[in-house]
């Protein structure tokens, strides 16, 4: 039992981060909590990067369309509803 209670505390100590507890359960809960915080942080970073990438893509699309429309003086876009095409 004592050997098992040192598994998490020894792992932290091995990484140079000794915990001031001999309770494997406390070390395990701390490890799980820290892991969740790190994962949530990584997910937020990925989400922000994705949103920035989408916004960048939309900005360049709008700029491209502005250049196309401004290059053609009589440009008009006609939108037909599905009812008109029947």
C-alpha positions as CSV (number, residue, x, y, z in Angstrom):
1,X,0.0,0.0,0.0
2,X,2.8,2.4,0.9
3,X,4.6,1.8,-2.4
4,X,1.4,2.6,-4.4
5,X,0.9,5.8,-2.4
6,X,4.2,7.1,-3.6
7,X,3.6,6.6,-7.4
8,X,2.2,10.1,-8.1
9,X,4.4,11.9,-5.5
10,X,7.5,10.2,-6.9
11,X,6.6,11.2,-10.4
12,X,6.3,14.8,-9.4
13,X,9.5,14.7,-7.5
14,X,11.2,13.1,-10.5
15,X,10.2,16.1,-12.6
16,X,11.8,18.4,-10.0
17,X,8.4,19.4,-8.5
18,X,8.2,17.7,-5.2
19,X,4.7,17.8,-3.5
20,X,4.5,18.2,0.2
21,X,2.2,15.3,0.7
22,X,2.5,11.5,1.0
23,X,-1.0,11.0,-0.1
24,X,-1.2,9.4,-3.5
25,X,-4.9,10.4,-3.7
26,X,-4.1,14.0,-3.2
27,X,-1.3,13.9,-5.7
28,X,-3.5,12.2,-8.2
29,X,-6.3,14.8,-7.8
30,X,-3.8,17.6,-8.1
31,X,-2.4,16.0,-11.3
32,X,-5.9,15.5,-12.8
33,X,-6.8,19.1,-12.0
34,X,-3.7,20.5,-13.5
35,X,-4.1,18.3,-16.6
36,X,-7.7,19.7,-17.1
37,X,-6.5,23.3,-16.8
38,X,-3.8,22.7,-19.3
39,X,-6.1,21.0,-21.8
40,X,-8.7,23.7,-21.5
41,X,-6.0,26.3,-22.1
42,X,-4.8,24.5,-25.2
43,X,-8.4,24.2,-26.5
44,X,-8.9,27.9,-26.1
45,X,-5.6,28.6,-27.9
46,X,-6.7,26.4,-30.8
47,X,-10.1,28.0,-30.9
48,X,-8.7,31.5,-30.9
49,X,-6.3,30.6,-33.7
50,X,-9.1,29.1,-35.7
51,X,-11.3,32.2,-35.3
52,X,-8.4,34.5,-36.3
53,X,-7.7,32.3,-39.4
54,X,-11.4,32.4,-40.4
55,X,-11.5,36.2,-39.9
56,X,-8.4,36.6,-41.9
57,X,-9.8,34.5,-44.7
58,X,-13.0,36.5,-44.7
59,X,-11.1,39.8,-44.8
60,X,-9.1,38.8,-47.8
61,X,-12.3,37.5,-49.5
62,X,-14.0,40.9,-48.9
63,X,-10.9,42.8,-50.2
64,X,-10.8,40.6,-53.3
65,X,-14.5,41.2,-54.0
66,X,-14.1,44.9,-53.4
67,X,-11.3,45.0,-56.0
68,X,-13.4,43.0,-58.5
69,X,-16.5,45.1,-58.0
70,X,-14.6,48.4,-58.2
71,X,-12.9,47.3,-61.4
72,X,-16.2,46.9,-63.2
73,X,-18.2,50.2,-63.2
74,X,-21.6,48.7,-64.1
75,X,-21.3,45.6,-61.9
76,X,-24.6,44.5,-60.3
77,X,-25.4,41.2,-58.6
78,X,-28.9,39.9,-59.3
79,X,-30.2,37.4,-56.7
80,X,-33.1,35.3,-57.7
81,X,-35.2,33.5,-55.1
82,X,-36.2,29.9,-55.7
83,X,-39.8,30.9,-56.3
84,X,-38.8,33.0,-59.3
85,X,-36.9,30.2,-61.0
86,X,-40.0,27.9,-61.0
